[in-house]
Amino acid sequence: ADQRRDLRYEAGTERRLALVAGNAAYPKWPLRNPVNDARGMQQVLRELGFETEILLDAGRRDLERGIDAFVSRIQ
């Protein structure tokens, strides 16, 4: 039997939240794909029924604020 869990959203189930971060703009070593990867992950998670928040190229303070806000939401 296939034991993989079906992640699709079903009416009446728990609320699913996700925080996705993609940082590419590092001063010394910028990266090419994290922002696109984060957007792709956000899209897939939404299709699976998640409410998503996304942080793109967030500095340390913005990242900390975003995480704090997300944690407050899930508590």
PyMOL CGO cylinders between C-alpha atoms (Angstrom):
from pymol import cmd
from pymol.cgo import CYLINDER

trace = [
    CYLINDER, 0.00, 0.00, 0.00, 1.14, 3.53, -0.77, 0.3, 1, 1, 1, 1, 1, 1,
    CYLINDER, 1.14, 3.53, -0.77, 1.83, 5.25, 2.55, 0.3, 1, 1, 1, 1, 1, 1,
    CYLINDER, 1.83, 5.25, 2.55, 2.75, 8.70, 1.20, 0.3, 1, 1, 1, 1, 1, 1,
    CYLINDER, 2.75, 8.70, 1.20, 0.69, 11.41, 2.82, 0.3, 1, 1, 1, 1, 1, 1,
    CYLINDER, 0.69, 11.41, 2.82, -1.59, 13.42, 0.59, 0.3, 1, 1, 1, 1, 1, 1,
    CYLINDER, -1.59, 13.42, 0.59, -0.85, 17.09, 1.33, 0.3, 1, 1, 1, 1, 1, 1,
    CYLINDER, -0.85, 17.09, 1.33, -3.76, 18.57, -0.61, 0.3, 1, 1, 1, 1, 1, 1,
    CYLINDER, -3.76, 18.57, -0.61, -6.05, 20.78, 1.41, 0.3, 1, 1, 1, 1, 1, 1,
    CYLINDER, -6.05, 20.78, 1.41, -9.35, 19.24, 2.44, 0.3, 1, 1, 1, 1, 1, 1,
    CYLINDER, -9.35, 19.24, 2.44, -12.24, 21.36, 3.69, 0.3, 1, 1, 1, 1, 1, 1,
    CYLINDER, -12.24, 21.36, 3.69, -12.58, 21.23, 7.44, 0.3, 1, 1, 1, 1, 1, 1,
    CYLINDER, -12.58, 21.23, 7.44, -8.97, 20.32, 8.12, 0.3, 1, 1, 1, 1, 1, 1,
    CYLINDER, -8.97, 20.32, 8.12, -6.50, 22.38, 10.10, 0.3, 1, 1, 1, 1, 1, 1,
    CYLINDER, -6.50, 22.38, 10.10, -5.20, 25.69, 8.83, 0.3, 1, 1, 1, 1, 1, 1,
    CYLINDER, -5.20, 25.69, 8.83, -1.89, 25.34, 7.03, 0.3, 1, 1, 1, 1, 1, 1,
    CYLINDER, -1.89, 25.34, 7.03, 0.56, 28.21, 7.15, 0.3, 1, 1, 1, 1, 1, 1,
    CYLINDER, 0.56, 28.21, 7.15, 4.01, 28.54, 5.63, 0.3, 1, 1, 1, 1, 1, 1,
    CYLINDER, 4.01, 28.54, 5.63, 6.77, 31.12, 5.68, 0.3, 1, 1, 1, 1, 1, 1,
    CYLINDER, 6.77, 31.12, 5.68, 9.05, 31.04, 2.66, 0.3, 1, 1, 1, 1, 1, 1,
    CYLINDER, 9.05, 31.04, 2.66, 12.30, 33.03, 2.54, 0.3, 1, 1, 1, 1, 1, 1,
    CYLINDER, 12.30, 33.03, 2.54, 14.55, 33.51, -0.44, 0.3, 1, 1, 1, 1, 1, 1,
    CYLINDER, 14.55, 33.51, -0.44, 17.67, 35.61, -0.11, 0.3, 1, 1, 1, 1, 1, 1,
    CYLINDER, 17.67, 35.61, -0.11, 19.96, 36.10, -3.08, 0.3, 1, 1, 1, 1, 1, 1,
    CYLINDER, 19.96, 36.10, -3.08, 21.41, 39.60, -2.61, 0.3, 1, 1, 1, 1, 1, 1,
    CYLINDER, 21.41, 39.60, -2.61, 24.35, 38.80, -0.37, 0.3, 1, 1, 1, 1, 1, 1,
    CYLINDER, 24.35, 38.80, -0.37, 26.93, 41.60, -0.69, 0.3, 1, 1, 1, 1, 1, 1,
    CYLINDER, 26.93, 41.60, -0.69, 30.00, 39.42, -1.24, 0.3, 1, 1, 1, 1, 1, 1,
    CYLINDER, 30.00, 39.42, -1.24, 28.46, 36.36, -2.87, 0.3, 1, 1, 1, 1, 1, 1,
    CYLINDER, 28.46, 36.36, -2.87, 25.11, 37.05, -4.55, 0.3, 1, 1, 1, 1, 1, 1,
    CYLINDER, 25.11, 37.05, -4.55, 23.18, 33.95, -5.54, 0.3, 1, 1, 1, 1, 1, 1,
    CYLINDER, 23.18, 33.95, -5.54, 21.13, 33.40, -8.69, 0.3, 1, 1, 1, 1, 1, 1,
    CYLINDER, 21.13, 33.40, -8.69, 18.15, 31.26, -7.79, 0.3, 1, 1, 1, 1, 1, 1,
    CYLINDER, 18.15, 31.26, -7.79, 16.87, 31.71, -4.21, 0.3, 1, 1, 1, 1, 1, 1,
    CYLINDER, 16.87, 31.71, -4.21, 14.23, 34.31, -5.10, 0.3, 1, 1, 1, 1, 1, 1,
    CYLINDER, 14.23, 34.31, -5.10, 12.88, 32.20, -7.98, 0.3, 1, 1, 1, 1, 1, 1,
    CYLINDER, 12.88, 32.20, -7.98, 13.03, 29.07, -5.83, 0.3, 1, 1, 1, 1, 1, 1,
    CYLINDER, 13.03, 29.07, -5.83, 11.11, 30.81, -3.03, 0.3, 1, 1, 1, 1, 1, 1,
    CYLINDER, 11.11, 30.81, -3.03, 8.42, 31.99, -5.45, 0.3, 1, 1, 1, 1, 1, 1,
    CYLINDER, 8.42, 31.99, -5.45, 8.14, 28.48, -6.88, 0.3, 1, 1, 1, 1, 1, 1,
    CYLINDER, 8.14, 28.48, -6.88, 7.86, 26.97, -3.40, 0.3, 1, 1, 1, 1, 1, 1,
    CYLINDER, 7.86, 26.97, -3.40, 5.21, 29.54, -2.48, 0.3, 1, 1, 1, 1, 1, 1,
    CYLINDER, 5.21, 29.54, -2.48, 3.18, 28.62, -5.56, 0.3, 1, 1, 1, 1, 1, 1,
    CYLINDER, 3.18, 28.62, -5.56, 3.37, 24.88, -4.83, 0.3, 1, 1, 1, 1, 1, 1,
    CYLINDER, 3.37, 24.88, -4.83, 2.43, 25.38, -1.18, 0.3, 1, 1, 1, 1, 1, 1,
    CYLINDER, 2.43, 25.38, -1.18, -0.57, 27.52, -2.16, 0.3, 1, 1, 1, 1, 1, 1,
    CYLINDER, -0.57, 27.52, -2.16, -1.70, 24.81, -4.57, 0.3, 1, 1, 1, 1, 1, 1,
    CYLINDER, -1.70, 24.81, -4.57, -1.51, 22.39, -1.64, 0.3, 1, 1, 1, 1, 1, 1,
    CYLINDER, -1.51, 22.39, -1.64, -3.77, 24.60, 0.48, 0.3, 1, 1, 1, 1, 1, 1,
    CYLINDER, -3.77, 24.60, 0.48, -1.25, 26.56, 2.50, 0.3, 1, 1, 1, 1, 1, 1,
    CYLINDER, -1.25, 26.56, 2.50, -1.59, 30.23, 3.35, 0.3, 1, 1, 1, 1, 1, 1,
    CYLINDER, -1.59, 30.23, 3.35, 1.86, 31.57, 2.59, 0.3, 1, 1, 1, 1, 1, 1,
    CYLINDER, 1.86, 31.57, 2.59, 3.97, 34.54, 3.49, 0.3, 1, 1, 1, 1, 1, 1,
    CYLINDER, 3.97, 34.54, 3.49, 7.12, 35.25, 1.54, 0.3, 1, 1, 1, 1, 1, 1,
    CYLINDER, 7.12, 35.25, 1.54, 10.25, 37.21, 2.38, 0.3, 1, 1, 1, 1, 1, 1,
    CYLINDER, 10.25, 37.21, 2.38, 12.55, 38.06, -0.52, 0.3, 1, 1, 1, 1, 1, 1,
    CYLINDER, 12.55, 38.06, -0.52, 16.03, 39.48, -0.10, 0.3, 1, 1, 1, 1, 1, 1,
    CYLINDER, 16.03, 39.48, -0.10, 15.21, 40.42, 3.47, 0.3, 1, 1, 1, 1, 1, 1,
    CYLINDER, 15.21, 40.42, 3.47, 17.94, 41.90, 5.59, 0.3, 1, 1, 1, 1, 1, 1,
    CYLINDER, 17.94, 41.90, 5.59, 18.55, 40.56, 9.07, 0.3, 1, 1, 1, 1, 1, 1,
    CYLINDER, 18.55, 40.56, 9.07, 16.05, 42.87, 10.78, 0.3, 1, 1, 1, 1, 1, 1,
    CYLINDER, 16.05, 42.87, 10.78, 13.33, 42.28, 8.21, 0.3, 1, 1, 1, 1, 1, 1,
    CYLINDER, 13.33, 42.28, 8.21, 13.91, 38.53, 8.40, 0.3, 1, 1, 1, 1, 1, 1,
    CYLINDER, 13.91, 38.53, 8.40, 13.70, 38.59, 12.20, 0.3, 1, 1, 1, 1, 1, 1,
    CYLINDER, 13.70, 38.59, 12.20, 10.51, 40.68, 12.06, 0.3, 1, 1, 1, 1, 1, 1,
    CYLINDER, 10.51, 40.68, 12.06, 9.00, 38.37, 9.47, 0.3, 1, 1, 1, 1, 1, 1,
    CYLINDER, 9.00, 38.37, 9.47, 9.79, 35.29, 11.55, 0.3, 1, 1, 1, 1, 1, 1,
    CYLINDER, 9.79, 35.29, 11.55, 8.44, 36.92, 14.71, 0.3, 1, 1, 1, 1, 1, 1,
    CYLINDER, 8.44, 36.92, 14.71, 5.21, 37.92, 12.93, 0.3, 1, 1, 1, 1, 1, 1,
    CYLINDER, 5.21, 37.92, 12.93, 4.83, 34.42, 11.52, 0.3, 1, 1, 1, 1, 1, 1,
    CYLINDER, 4.83, 34.42, 11.52, 5.41, 32.77, 14.90, 0.3, 1, 1, 1, 1, 1, 1,
    CYLINDER, 5.41, 32.77, 14.90, 2.81, 35.10, 16.44, 0.3, 1, 1, 1, 1, 1, 1,
    CYLINDER, 2.81, 35.10, 16.44, 0.35, 34.00, 13.78, 0.3, 1, 1, 1, 1, 1, 1,
    CYLINDER, 0.35, 34.00, 13.78, 0.80, 30.31, 14.47, 0.3, 1, 1, 1, 1, 1, 1,
    CYLINDER, 0.80, 30.31, 14.47, 0.59, 30.47, 18.26, 0.3, 1, 1, 1, 1, 1, 1,
]
cmd.load_cgo(trace, "trace")
